[in-house]
């Protein structure tokens, strides 16, 4: 208030908004090692059992 800035975050009753909040829940799933990684010798075949 010293600088005439109001940081009060209470919603104003007069203001209306047409913004609709959109949320999307993300679900993490374990990834598999692609076959090309083994055929390109990027990953050794012994890692196939660990995947």
CHARMM-style PDB file with segment names, atoms N, HN, CA, C and O in Angstrom:
ATOM      1  N   UNK     1       0.824  -1.194   0.000  1.00  0.00      PROA
ATOM      2  CA  UNK     1       0.000   0.000   0.000  1.00  0.00      PROA
ATOM      3  C   UNK     1       0.871   1.262   0.000  1.00  0.00      PROA
ATOM      4  O   UNK     1       0.400   2.346  -0.344  1.00  0.00      PROA
ATOM      5  N   UNK     2       2.111   1.116   0.378  1.00  0.00      PROA
ATOM      6  HN  UNK     2       2.494   0.236   0.657  1.00  0.00      PROA
ATOM      7  CA  UNK     2       3.008   2.266   0.379  1.00  0.00      PROA
ATOM      8  C   UNK     2       3.160   2.855  -1.027  1.00  0.00      PROA
ATOM      9  O   UNK     2       3.317   4.065  -1.191  1.00  0.00      PROA
ATOM     10  N   UNK     3       3.110   1.968  -2.053  1.00  0.00      PROA
ATOM     11  HN  UNK     3       2.982   0.985  -1.920  1.00  0.00      PROA
ATOM     12  CA  UNK     3       3.253   2.410  -3.435  1.00  0.00      PROA
ATOM     13  C   UNK     3       1.922   2.401  -4.178  1.00  0.00      PROA
ATOM     14  O   UNK     3       1.905   2.437  -5.409  1.00  0.00      PROA
ATOM     15  N   UNK     4       0.830   2.356  -3.466  1.00  0.00      PROA
ATOM     16  HN  UNK     4       0.844   2.328  -2.467  1.00  0.00      PROA
ATOM     17  CA  UNK     4      -0.516   2.334  -4.037  1.00  0.00      PROA
ATOM     18  C   UNK     4      -0.763   1.090  -4.887  1.00  0.00      PROA
ATOM     19  O   UNK     4      -1.468   1.144  -5.895  1.00  0.00      PROA
ATOM     20  N   UNK     5      -0.170  -0.037  -4.466  1.00  0.00      PROA
ATOM     21  HN  UNK     5       0.403  -0.082  -3.648  1.00  0.00      PROA
ATOM     22  CA  UNK     5      -0.389  -1.313  -5.148  1.00  0.00      PROA
ATOM     23  C   UNK     5      -1.168  -2.206  -4.206  1.00  0.00      PROA
ATOM     24  O   UNK     5      -0.731  -2.474  -3.087  1.00  0.00      PROA
ATOM     25  N   UNK     6      -2.315  -2.663  -4.657  1.00  0.00      PROA
ATOM     26  HN  UNK     6      -2.670  -2.446  -5.566  1.00  0.00      PROA
ATOM     27  CA  UNK     6      -3.159  -3.528  -3.844  1.00  0.00      PROA
ATOM     28  C   UNK     6      -2.933  -4.967  -4.282  1.00  0.00      PROA
ATOM     29  O   UNK     6      -3.215  -5.316  -5.429  1.00  0.00      PROA
ATOM     30  N   UNK     7      -2.426  -5.805  -3.384  1.00  0.00      PROA
ATOM     31  HN  UNK     7      -2.196  -5.521  -2.453  1.00  0.00      PROA
ATOM     32  CA  UNK     7      -2.174  -7.207  -3.715  1.00  0.00      PROA
ATOM     33  C   UNK     7      -3.241  -8.121  -3.136  1.00  0.00      PROA
ATOM     34  O   UNK     7      -3.031  -9.327  -3.010  1.00  0.00      PROA
ATOM     35  N   UNK     8      -4.355  -7.564  -2.792  1.00  0.00      PROA
ATOM     36  HN  UNK     8      -4.526  -6.584  -2.894  1.00  0.00      PROA
ATOM     37  CA  UNK     8      -5.468  -8.342  -2.263  1.00  0.00      PROA
ATOM     38  C   UNK     8      -5.978  -9.261  -3.370  1.00  0.00      PROA
ATOM     39  O   UNK     8      -6.370  -8.789  -4.436  1.00  0.00      PROA
ATOM     40  N   UNK     9      -5.976 -10.565  -3.124  1.00  0.00      PROA
ATOM     41  HN  UNK     9      -5.657 -10.949  -2.258  1.00  0.00      PROA
ATOM     42  CA  UNK     9      -6.336 -11.511  -4.183  1.00  0.00      PROA
ATOM     43  C   UNK     9      -7.750 -12.064  -4.027  1.00  0.00      PROA
ATOM     44  O   UNK     9      -8.103 -13.037  -4.694  1.00  0.00      PROA
ATOM     45  N   UNK    10      -8.539 -11.483  -3.188  1.00  0.00      PROA
ATOM     46  HN  UNK    10      -8.252 -10.693  -2.646  1.00  0.00      PROA
ATOM     47  CA  UNK    10      -9.915 -11.953  -3.061  1.00  0.00      PROA
ATOM     48  C   UNK    10     -10.665 -11.667  -4.362  1.00  0.00      PROA
ATOM     49  O   UNK    10     -10.466 -10.616  -4.970  1.00  0.00      PROA
ATOM     50  N   UNK    11     -11.524 -12.591  -4.792  1.00  0.00      PROA
ATOM     51  HN  UNK    11     -11.686 -13.445  -4.297  1.00  0.00      PROA
ATOM     52  CA  UNK    11     -12.246 -12.366  -6.045  1.00  0.00      PROA
ATOM     53  C   UNK    11     -13.215 -11.197  -5.929  1.00  0.00      PROA
ATOM     54  O   UNK    11     -13.874 -10.998  -4.908  1.00  0.00      PROA
ATOM     55  N   UNK    12     -13.273 -10.462  -6.973  1.00  0.00      PROA
ATOM     56  HN  UNK    12     -12.738 -10.623  -7.802  1.00  0.00      PROA
ATOM     57  CA  UNK    12     -14.182  -9.325  -7.034  1.00  0.00      PROA
ATOM     58  C   UNK    12     -15.561  -9.833  -7.450  1.00  0.00      PROA
ATOM     59  O   UNK    12     -15.673 -10.590  -8.414  1.00  0.00      PROA
ATOM     60  N   UNK    13     -16.592  -9.435  -6.749  1.00  0.00      PROA
ATOM     61  HN  UNK    13     -16.502  -8.820  -5.965  1.00  0.00      PROA
ATOM     62  CA  UNK    13     -17.939  -9.921  -7.041  1.00  0.00      PROA
ATOM     63  C   UNK    13     -18.476  -9.351  -8.348  1.00  0.00      PROA
ATOM     64  O   UNK    13     -19.304  -9.984  -9.002  1.00  0.00      PROA
ATOM     65  N   UNK    14     -18.027  -8.188  -8.727  1.00  0.00      PROA
ATOM     66  HN  UNK    14     -17.354  -7.674  -8.195  1.00  0.00      PROA
ATOM     67  CA  UNK    14     -18.531  -7.547  -9.940  1.00  0.00      PROA
ATOM     68  C   UNK    14     -17.904  -8.126 -11.205  1.00  0.00      PROA
ATOM     69  O   UNK    14     -18.533  -8.122 -12.264  1.00  0.00      PROA
ATOM     70  N   UNK    15     -16.695  -8.613 -11.107  1.00  0.00      PROA
ATOM     71  HN  UNK    15     -16.184  -8.615 -10.247  1.00  0.00      PROA
ATOM     72  CA  UNK    15     -15.993  -9.091 -12.292  1.00  0.00      PROA
ATOM     73  C   UNK    15     -16.505 -10.479 -12.688  1.00  0.00      PROA
ATOM     74  O   UNK    15     -16.700 -11.351 -11.841  1.00  0.00      PROA
ATOM     75  N   UNK    16     -16.713 -10.656 -13.960  1.00  0.00      PROA
ATOM     76  HN  UNK    16     -16.555  -9.947 -14.648  1.00  0.00      PROA
ATOM     77  CA  UNK    16     -17.073 -11.973 -14.475  1.00  0.00      PROA
ATOM     78  C   UNK    16     -16.085 -12.332 -15.570  1.00  0.00      PROA
ATOM     79  O   UNK    16     -15.534 -11.453 -16.233  1.00  0.00      PROA
ATOM     80  N   UNK    17     -15.868 -13.594 -15.752  1.00  0.00      PROA
ATOM     81  HN  UNK    17     -16.316 -14.308 -15.214  1.00  0.00      PROA
ATOM     82  CA  UNK    17     -14.884 -14.037 -16.718  1.00  0.00      PROA
ATOM     83  C   UNK    17     -15.481 -15.141 -17.573  1.00  0.00      PROA
ATOM     84  O   UNK    17     -16.279 -15.950 -17.101  1.00  0.00      PROA
ATOM     85  N   UNK    18     -15.086 -15.161 -18.825  1.00  0.00      PROA
ATOM     86  HN  UNK    18     -14.437 -14.504 -19.208  1.00  0.00      PROA
ATOM     87  CA  UNK    18     -15.524 -16.224 -19.708  1.00  0.00      PROA
ATOM     88  C   UNK    18     -14.423 -17.266 -19.895  1.00  0.00      PROA
ATOM     89  O   UNK    18     -14.501 -18.105 -20.792  1.00  0.00      PROA
ATOM     90  N   UNK    19     -13.400 -17.207 -19.045  1.00  0.00      PROA
ATOM     91  HN  UNK    19     -13.337 -16.525 -18.317  1.00  0.00      PROA
ATOM     92  CA  UNK    19     -12.304 -18.157 -19.109  1.00  0.00      PROA
ATOM     93  C   UNK    19     -12.694 -19.418 -18.353  1.00  0.00      PROA
ATOM     94  O   UNK    19     -13.099 -19.362 -17.192  1.00  0.00      PROA
ATOM     95  N   UNK    20     -12.566 -20.554 -19.027  1.00  0.00      PROA
ATOM     96  HN  UNK    20     -12.237 -20.599 -19.970  1.00  0.00      PROA
ATOM     97  CA  UNK    20     -12.891 -21.839 -18.429  1.00  0.00      PROA
ATOM     98  C   UNK    20     -11.577 -22.547 -18.124  1.00  0.00      PROA
ATOM     99  O   UNK    20     -10.817 -22.855 -19.042  1.00  0.00      PROA
ATOM    100  N   UNK    21     -11.298 -22.809 -16.852  1.00  0.00      PROA
ATOM    101  HN  UNK    21     -11.915 -22.558 -16.106  1.00  0.00      PROA
ATOM    102  CA  UNK    21     -10.039 -23.496 -16.543  1.00  0.00      PROA
ATOM    103  C   UNK    21     -10.069 -24.923 -17.078  1.00  0.00      PROA
ATOM    104  O   UNK    21     -11.044 -25.650 -16.889  1.00  0.00      PROA
ATOM    105  N   UNK    22      -8.995 -25.309 -17.743  1.00  0.00      PROA
ATOM    106  HN  UNK    22      -8.202 -24.719 -17.897  1.00  0.00      PROA
ATOM    107  CA  UNK    22      -8.913 -26.645 -18.323  1.00  0.00      PROA
ATOM    108  C   UNK    22      -7.718 -27.362 -17.708  1.00  0.00      PROA
ATOM    109  O   UNK    22      -6.602 -26.843 -17.713  1.00  0.00      PROA
ATOM    110  N   UNK    23      -7.956 -28.540 -17.189  1.00  0.00      PROA
ATOM    111  HN  UNK    23      -8.862 -28.962 -17.185  1.00  0.00      PROA
ATOM    112  CA  UNK    23      -6.909 -29.333 -16.579  1.00  0.00      PROA
ATOM    113  C   UNK    23      -6.878 -30.691 -17.249  1.00  0.00      PROA
ATOM    114  O   UNK    23      -7.919 -31.257 -17.583  1.00  0.00      PROA
ATOM    115  N   UNK    24      -5.690 -31.204 -17.439  1.00  0.00      PROA
ATOM    116  HN  UNK    24      -4.844 -30.745 -17.168  1.00  0.00      PROA
ATOM    117  CA  UNK    24      -5.537 -32.534 -18.007  1.00  0.00      PROA
ATOM    118  C   UNK    24      -4.577 -33.306 -17.118  1.00  0.00      PROA
ATOM    119  O   UNK    24      -3.455 -32.867 -16.868  1.00  0.00      PROA
ATOM    120  N   UNK    25      -5.024 -34.447 -16.649  1.00  0.00      PROA
ATOM    121  HN  UNK    25      -5.936 -34.804 -16.852  1.00  0.00      PROA
ATOM    122  CA  UNK    25      -4.206 -35.280 -15.789  1.00  0.00      PROA
ATOM    123  C   UNK    25      -3.291 -36.116 -16.674  1.00  0.00      PROA
ATOM    124  O   UNK    25      -3.750 -36.811 -17.580  1.00  0.00      PROA
ATOM    125  N   UNK    26      -2.005 -36.042 -16.403  1.00  0.00      PROA
ATOM    126  HN  UNK    26      -1.632 -35.478 -15.667  1.00  0.00      PROA
ATOM    127  CA  UNK    26      -1.044 -36.826 -17.159  1.00  0.00      PROA
ATOM    128  C   UNK    26      -0.666 -38.060 -16.361  1.00  0.00      PROA
ATOM    129  O   UNK    26      -0.416 -37.992 -15.157  1.00  0.00      PROA
ATOM    130  N   UNK    27      -0.629 -39.174 -17.046  1.00  0.00      PROA
ATOM    131  HN  UNK    27      -0.831 -39.229 -18.024  1.00  0.00      PROA
ATOM    132  CA  UNK    27      -0.281 -40.434 -16.386  1.00  0.00      PROA
ATOM    133  C   UNK    27       1.032 -40.945 -16.961  1.00  0.00      PROA
ATOM    134  O   UNK    27       1.154 -41.134 -18.172  1.00  0.00      PROA
ATOM    135  N   UNK    28       1.993 -41.163 -16.114  1.00  0.00      PROA
ATOM    136  HN  UNK    28       1.894 -41.010 -15.131  1.00  0.00      PROA
ATOM    137  CA  UNK    28       3.293 -41.668 -16.558  1.00  0.00      PROA
ATOM    138  C   UNK    28       3.230 -43.185 -16.673  1.00  0.00      PROA
ATOM    139  O   UNK    28       2.752 -43.874 -15.772  1.00  0.00      PROA
ATOM    140  N   UNK    29       3.718 -43.687 -17.790  1.00  0.00      PROA
ATOM    141  HN  UNK    29       4.106 -43.127 -18.523  1.00  0.00      PROA
ATOM    142  CA  UNK    29       3.765 -45.127 -18.009  1.00  0.00      PROA
ATOM    143  C   UNK    29       5.207 -45.506 -18.317  1.00  0.00      PROA
ATOM    144  O   UNK    29       5.906 -44.757 -19.001  1.00  0.00      PROA
ATOM    145  N   UNK    30       5.660 -46.643 -17.831  1.00  0.00      PROA
ATOM    146  HN  UNK    30       5.093 -47.251 -17.275  1.00  0.00      PROA
ATOM    147  CA  UNK    30       7.035 -47.065 -18.115  1.00  0.00      PROA
ATOM    148  C   UNK    30       7.239 -47.267 -19.618  1.00  0.00      PROA
ATOM    149  O   UNK    30       6.381 -47.823 -20.302  1.00  0.00      PROA
ATOM    150  N   UNK    31       8.357 -46.819 -20.107  1.00  0.00      PROA
ATOM    151  HN  UNK    31       9.055 -46.367 -19.551  1.00  0.00      PROA
ATOM    152  CA  UNK    31       8.665 -46.952 -21.531  1.00  0.00      PROA
ATOM    153  C   UNK    31       9.463 -48.227 -21.776  1.00  0.00      PROA
ATOM    154  O   UNK    31      10.272 -48.629 -20.939  1.00  0.00      PROA
ATOM    155  N   UNK    32       9.238 -48.852 -22.906  1.00  0.00      PROA
ATOM    156  HN  UNK    32       8.581 -48.525 -23.585  1.00  0.00      PROA
ATOM    157  CA  UNK    32       9.985 -50.039 -23.298  1.00  0.00      PROA
ATOM    158  C   UNK    32      11.151 -49.606 -24.185  1.00  0.00      PROA
ATOM    159  O   UNK    32      11.078 -48.589 -24.874  1.00  0.00      PROA
ATOM    160  N   UNK    33      12.211 -50.384 -24.158  1.00  0.00      PROA
ATOM    161  HN  UNK    33      12.271 -51.211 -23.599  1.00  0.00      PROA
ATOM    162  CA  UNK    33      13.352 -50.110 -25.030  1.00  0.00      PROA
ATOM    163  C   UNK    33      12.965 -50.542 -26.437  1.00  0.00      PROA
ATOM    164  O   UNK    33      12.570 -51.692 -26.633  1.00  0.00      PROA
ATOM    165  N   UNK    34      13.068 -49.649 -27.428  1.00  0.00      PROA
ATOM    166  HN  UNK    34      13.389 -48.715 -27.269  1.00  0.00      PROA
ATOM    167  CA  UNK    34      12.678 -50.011 -28.792  1.00  0.00      PROA
ATOM    168  C   UNK    34      13.650 -51.018 -29.401  1.00  0.00      PROA
ATOM    169  O   UNK    34      14.828 -51.064 -29.044  1.00  0.00      PROA
ATOM    170  N   UNK    35      13.133 -51.820 -30.326  1.00  0.00      PROA
ATOM    171  HN  UNK    35      12.177 -51.783 -30.616  1.00  0.00      PROA
ATOM    172  CA  UNK    35      13.950 -52.856 -30.965  1.00  0.00      PROA
ATOM    173  C   UNK    35      15.135 -52.271 -31.721  1.00  0.00      PROA
ATOM    174  O   UNK    35      16.200 -52.887 -31.755  1.00  0.00      PROA
ATOM    175  N   UNK    36      14.979 -51.104 -32.325  1.00  0.00      PROA
ATOM    176  HN  UNK    36      14.113 -50.604 -32.298  1.00  0.00      PROA
ATOM    177  CA  UNK    36      16.067 -50.508 -33.096  1.00  0.00      PROA
ATOM    178  C   UNK    36      17.285 -50.212 -32.215  1.00  0.00      PROA
ATOM    179  O   UNK    36      18.409 -50.169 -32.715  1.00  0.00      PROA
ATOM    180  N   UNK    37      17.078 -50.011 -30.922  1.00  0.00      PROA
ATOM    181  HN  UNK    37      16.165 -50.047 -30.515  1.00  0.00      PROA
ATOM    182  CA  UNK    37      18.204 -49.744 -30.033  1.00  0.00      PROA
ATOM    183  C   UNK    37      19.100 -50.978 -29.910  1.00  0.00      PROA
ATOM    184  O   UNK    37      20.315 -50.853 -29.760  1.00  0.00      PROA
ATOM    185  N   UNK    38      18.501 -52.165 -29.974  1.00  0.00      PROA
ATOM    186  HN  UNK    38      17.514 -52.267 -30.097  1.00  0.00      PROA
ATOM    187  CA  UNK    38      19.283 -53.394 -29.912  1.00  0.00      PROA
ATOM    188  C   UNK    38      19.927 -53.692 -31.259  1.00  0.00      PROA
ATOM    189  O   UNK    38      21.089 -54.097 -31.302  1.00  0.00      PROA
ATOM    190  N   UNK    39      19.205 -53.502 -32.357  1.00  0.00      PROA
ATOM    191  HN  UNK    39      18.261 -53.173 -32.322  1.00  0.00      PROA
ATOM    192  CA  UNK    39      19.757 -53.811 -33.682  1.00  0.00      PROA
ATOM    193  C   UNK    39      20.818 -52.805 -34.101  1.00  0.00      PROA
ATOM    194  O   UNK    39      21.665 -53.124 -34.936  1.00  0.00      PROA
ATOM    195  N   UNK    40      20.796 -51.611 -33.551  1.00  0.00      PROA
ATOM    196  HN  UNK    40      20.108 -51.351 -32.873  1.00  0.00      PROA
ATOM    197  CA  UNK    40      21.807 -50.597 -33.870  1.00  0.00      PROA
ATOM    198  C   UNK    40      22.981 -50.650 -32.908  1.00  0.00      PROA
ATOM    199  O   UNK    40      23.877 -49.809 -32.981  1.00  0.00      PROA
ATOM    200  N   UNK    41      22.989 -51.623 -32.010  1.00  0.00      PROA
ATOM    201  HN  UNK    41      22.261 -52.306 -31.950  1.00  0.00      PROA
ATOM    202  CA  UNK    41      24.032 -51.786 -31.000  1.00  0.00      PROA
ATOM    203  C   UNK    41      24.142 -50.578 -30.077  1.00  0.00      PROA
ATOM    204  O   UNK    41      25.221 -50.290 -29.560  1.00  0.00      PROA
ATOM    205  N   UNK    42      23.057 -49.886 -29.870  1.00  0.00      PROA
ATOM    206  HN  UNK    42      22.180 -50.121 -30.290  1.00  0.00      PROA
ATOM    207  CA  UNK    42      23.038 -48.788 -28.916  1.00  0.00      PROA
ATOM    208  C   UNK    42      22.935 -49.365 -27.499  1.00  0.00      PROA
ATOM    209  O   UNK    42      23.527 -48.845 -26.553  1.00  0.00      PROA
ATOM    210  N   UNK    43      22.171 -50.449 -27.381  1.00  0.00      PROA
ATOM    211  HN  UNK    43      21.690 -50.872 -28.149  1.00  0.00      PROA
ATOM    212  CA  UNK    43      21.998 -51.132 -26.098  1.00  0.00      PROA
ATOM    213  C   UNK    43      22.335 -52.594 -26.290  1.00  0.00      PROA
ATOM    214  O   UNK    43      21.938 -53.201 -27.286  1.00  0.00      PROA
ATOM    215  N   UNK    44      23.061 -53.163 -25.350  1.00  0.00      PROA
ATOM    216  HN  UNK    44      23.383 -52.670 -24.541  1.00  0.00      PROA
ATOM    217  CA  UNK    44      23.447 -54.575 -25.454  1.00  0.00      PROA
ATOM    218  C   UNK    44      22.236 -55.451 -25.160  1.00  0.00      PROA
ATOM    219  O   UNK    44      21.347 -55.071 -24.398  1.00  0.00      PROA
ATOM    220  N   UNK    45      22.216 -56.634 -25.780  1.00  0.00      PROA
ATOM    221  HN  UNK    45      22.938 -56.943 -26.399  1.00  0.00      PROA
ATOM    222  CA  UNK    45      21.092 -57.551 -25.602  1.00  0.00      PROA
ATOM    223  C   UNK    45      20.906 -57.999 -24.160  1.00  0.00      PROA
ATOM    224  O   UNK    45      19.815 -58.427 -23.784  1.00  0.00      PROA
ATOM    225  N   UNK    46      21.948 -57.910 -23.352  1.00  0.00      PROA
ATOM    226  HN  UNK    46      22.835 -57.563 -23.658  1.00  0.00      PROA
ATOM    227  CA  UNK    46      21.822 -58.316 -21.952  1.00  0.00      PROA
ATOM    228  C   UNK    46      20.875 -57.377 -21.203  1.00  0.00      PROA
ATOM    229  O   UNK    46      20.354 -57.743 -20.149  1.00  0.00      PROA
ATOM    230  N   UNK    47      20.648 -56.187 -21.725  1.00  0.00      PROA
ATOM    231  HN  UNK    47      21.071 -55.889 -22.581  1.00  0.00      PROA
ATOM    232  CA  UNK    47      19.722 -55.234 -21.085  1.00  0.00      PROA
ATOM    233  C   UNK    47      18.274 -55.590 -21.387  1.00  0.00      PROA
ATOM    234  O   UNK    47      17.370 -55.024 -20.771  1.00  0.00      PROA
ATOM    235  N   UNK    48      18.025 -56.504 -22.309  1.00  0.00      PROA
ATOM    236  HN  UNK    48      18.759 -56.964 -22.809  1.00  0.00      PROA
ATOM    237  CA  UNK    48      16.665 -56.845 -22.683  1.00  0.00      PROA
ATOM    238  C   UNK    48      15.908 -57.432 -21.497  1.00  0.00      PROA
ATOM    239  O   UNK    48      14.709 -57.186 -21.361  1.00  0.00      PROA
ATOM    240  N   UNK    49      16.557 -58.185 -20.653  1.00  0.00      PROA
ATOM    241  HN  UNK    49      17.531 -58.385 -20.763  1.00  0.00      PROA
ATOM    242  CA  UNK    49      15.903 -58.761 -19.495  1.00  0.00      PROA
ATOM    243  C   UNK    49      15.579 -57.718 -18.444  1.00  0.00      PROA
ATOM    244  O   UNK    49      14.657 -57.918 -17.653  1.00  0.00      PROA
ATOM    245  N   UNK    50      16.309 -56.609 -18.410  1.00  0.00      PROA
ATOM    246  HN  UNK    50      17.058 -56.447 -19.052  1.00  0.00      PROA
ATOM    247  CA  UNK    50      16.095 -55.555 -17.419  1.00  0.00      PROA
ATOM    248  C   UNK    50      14.998 -54.607 -17.848  1.00  0.00      PROA
ATOM    249  O   UNK    50      14.497 -53.841 -17.025  1.00  0.00      PROA
ATOM    250  N   UNK    51      14.609 -54.634 -19.111  1.00  0.00      PROA
ATOM    251  HN  UNK    51      15.016 -55.256 -19.780  1.00  0.00      PROA
ATOM    252  CA  UNK    51      13.627 -53.664 -19.615  1.00  0.00      PROA
ATOM    253  C   UNK    51      12.232 -54.039 -19.239  1.00  0.00      PROA
ATOM    254  OT1 UNK    51      11.287 -53.329 -19.585  1.00  0.00      PROA
TER     255      UNK     51
END
